[in-house]
Amino acid sequence: MRIVKAMVGAALVLAASAGFAGAKDWTTVRIGIEAAYPPFNGYNANNELVGFDYDIGLALCAKMGVECSFVAQDWDGMIPALLAGKYDAIVSSMSITDERKEVVDFTDKYYTNALTFVAPKDTGITDVSPAGMAGKILGAQGSTVSAQYLEEQYGDADVKLYPTQDDAYLDLAAGRLDAVLADVGPSNLWLAGADGACCAFLGEAVVKDDLVGIAIRKEDGDLKAMFNKAITDIVADGTYKTINDKYFPFSIY
């Protein structure tokens, strides 16, 4: 899912200054989560954490036999907070990118994402290529692969970035954007609700193989191995499918 150079730059400073020594006794694991990206993570009416990422995190901790706690963190600060020791792993729909891998390590994927445009139903846009979107006003959540993709590939469009995904959707519904590029899961949920009645998916996914993993500090290879085994185990025993089917009518693995 979801990268800008400022985010990684701050993380590089922390990585250089942080001093985590040796292997740890992983009886407890603290997990960072954005809690603002439904259906992957968020809060319910009782202010309790919910979502695909949250359920996957719980299932992985159960397989590893460790006690887990979750720490809510704004998206822009996710990697710096990991390196500063605020938590031990990020289970929050974070895409595995080369730039992020400069400062953190990643587990194997726990789902595969696609990036797709959403636009008003009455849009006149028929071509979602960079040439077809030239001059259009396009939105995305900042510090995400969608934002990076728009900035790198859609240079002839007016790209606007937002603190949260909901902010981008709100401007789209209000007519201030021609289209939003986002992960297919959150867009599917938003389009199914009343706020998304204005809009629909536009064209085919522009990115279809965005792998999402769990971010770990580079020195915590033992924890990475634990998570990788747990991912394999929950896929094999059907736990993953049960969680997947709770949120999506198709497999996202």
Buried (B, 14 or more C-beta within 10 A) or exposed (E): BBBBEEBBEBBBEBBEEBEEEEEBEBEEBBBBBBBBBBBBBBBEEEEEBBBBBBBBBBBBBBBBEBEBEBBBBEBBBBBBBBBBEBBBBBBBBBBBBEBBBEBBBBBBBBBEBBBBBBBBEEBEBEEBEBEBBEEBBBBBBBBBBBBBBBBEBBEEBBBBBBBBBBBBBBBBBEEEBBBBBBBBBBBBBBBEEEBBEBBBBBBEBBBEEBBBBBBBBBBBEBBBEBBBBBBEBBBEEEBBEEBBEEBBEEEBE
